[in-house]
């Protein structure tokens, strides 16, 4: 597995083992869906100003958000990797052979504010956003009520498995 973490300038520090939490939650999210591949995933930590610009550019929403997910694969069914073949050269990094799953961008401003607002730890909020985004990278969504229920249960199971609770 390749996990890369980039820190933008002018971010609020989380005072966490960011890379360790990222890796453990991402791995658990991949176990949750029985992902059969080694994957490549990137995480960028940024601030509200930068994530607002990305949100405006990619989602046409002119406001800051907590997390953005940029999946590199399409899934016919959430979490079902059967449609991805090792013969699909554009899905895999030619140097590592790993499935290029996608990119996650998180605003540390939002992590800190939401943790305080929801009354739980910064670690829990950060881990939740990683789990949430990892599910998006694997084809899950929450636009329809039934899909939201499925995604919420998956997030809870991933975090419970790691002992990260509210």
N, C-alpha and C positions, 0 to 999 in steps of 0.2 A: 504494500500500500504506500502511496505517496500522498502525504498531507503537507501542503505548503501554507504558510501563514505570512501575511503581509500586514504591516502596521503603517497606516497613513500618518502623516504629520498631524499634530494638534488634536490627538485623541485623548479622551479621558482614560487613564489607566484603570484596569479592572482589579488589580491586586489579586490576580488568580494565576494558576498555572494554565494559561490559555491553551497552549498546545496540547498539554496532557488531557484536558477536558474535551477539547475538539476531537482528538484521536479516539478517546474512549467512547464518546457519544456517537461519533460517526461509525465506528466499528459495530457498536450495538445496533444502530439503525440498519446497517447492512446485514447483520445477522438476523434481524427481525424479518427481513424479506428474503432470507436465504440467497443473497447475492452470490452467484457462483464465480465471480471474477475478482481479481485484485483491482482496486480502483485508484484513480487519481482525483483528488478533490482539493480545491483551493479555498482559503478563507481570507478575506480582507476585513480588517477592523478599521472603521472610519468614524467620522463624526456626523452630526445631523445635517450640517451644511452640504457635505459631499454626498450623503445618501439621498438627500432631497434632490440634488441635481441628477443622480442616476435614476431615481424614481420618476422624475419628470421626463427624462429622455426615453426610458424603456417602458414605462407604464402610463405615461401621459398624466401623471398625478403629481401636482406641484405641492408636495408636502414631504416632510421627513417621515421616515418609517423605521421600524426596528430592524428588519431583515429583508434582504432581497435574495432570491435564488435564481440562478441562471443555469438550468439544466442543459446538458449537451446531448442528451439522448431523449428519444420519444418512446413512450410506453403505450401500448394499446390498453393494457390493464395495469393499474398501479402496482408497483413492486414485482411485476412479472418480467423477468429477464429472458424469457424463452424467445422473444423476438430479436434478441441481440446475438449475433453470431460472431465467433472469433474470426470469421472470414470477412467481416465488415471492417475494412481497413480504416475507414473514417471514424470508427468508434474507439479505436485503440491507439495509444501512443506507440509509434513505431520503435522508439528507443527502449521502452520498458515493457511493452505488451500489456499495459494496464488499461482498463476501461476508463475513458475520460468521462467522468460522471458529471462534473460541473463546478460552478463557482458559487460561493456564499459571501455575501457582504453584510456585515453587522455594524450598526451604530452603537458605539460604547455609551454615548449620551443616553440613548434609549434603554440600554441594558440597565444602567444605574437608576434612571428615573422609574422604569417599570418595576424593578425589584422593590424599590421603596413604596411605590403605589400599591403593589399587590401584597406587600408585607412578607416577602420571602427574601432569601439571600441573593446576592449578585451572582453567585455560582449557579444557583438553581435557574435564574433567568437566562443566563448565558447558555447553560446546557439545554434548556427548553428551546431556545432559538436555533441551536445547532440541530437538535432532533427535528424540529419543525422544518427547517430548511433541507435537511437530509431526506426527509420524506418527499418534499417537493422535487428534489433531484431524482427521485425514484418514481415519479409520476403521480404522486398523491396530490389531491387538491381539496379545497374546502369551500368551493363556491356554492355547491348544492348542499342542503341540510344533511342528507344521508352520507355524502362524502365527508362532510365536516365531522360527523360522529365517528366515522371510521378513522379519520386522521387523528382526532383527539384521543381515541382509545390507543392507537399506535404510539403516539407521543408519550402517553402515560405509561404504557408497558415498557418502552425503551428506558425512560427515566427511572421507573420502579426497579427494573433489572439492575440498574447501576446504583440504587440506593439514594437517588437524588429526588427528594420530595419537598413539597411546600412547607 
